[in-house]
Amino acid sequence: MDNKKFAFDKVNFLLLAIGMAVVIIGFLLMTGPSSSATHFEPDIFSVRRIRVAPLVSLSGFVFLIYAVLRKPKSKE
């Protein structure tokens, strides 16, 4: 089998998977009970939805950028 040089190695793909999982966790933290015209849910202004979830998502996106820009180590 011909040994081709790929842009990503196994570690890059692992870092991409971890970053994507962190982004998904951040978006799941943003979800919660919905408000309607007759029922107001004050949980929409919680610290988890306003501060924690966006920071988790942002850190996941930064981690994804690092995973894409990381240069694989050459075996030469």
HELIX and SHEET records of a PDB file:
HELIX    1   1 LYS A   10  MET A   30  1                                  21    
HELIX    2   2 PRO A   42  PHE A   45  5                                   4    
HELIX    3   3 VAL A   47  VAL A   47  1                                   1    
HELIX    4   4 ARG A   48  VAL A   52  3                                   5    
HELIX    5   5 ALA A   53  LEU A   69  1                                  17    
END                                                                             
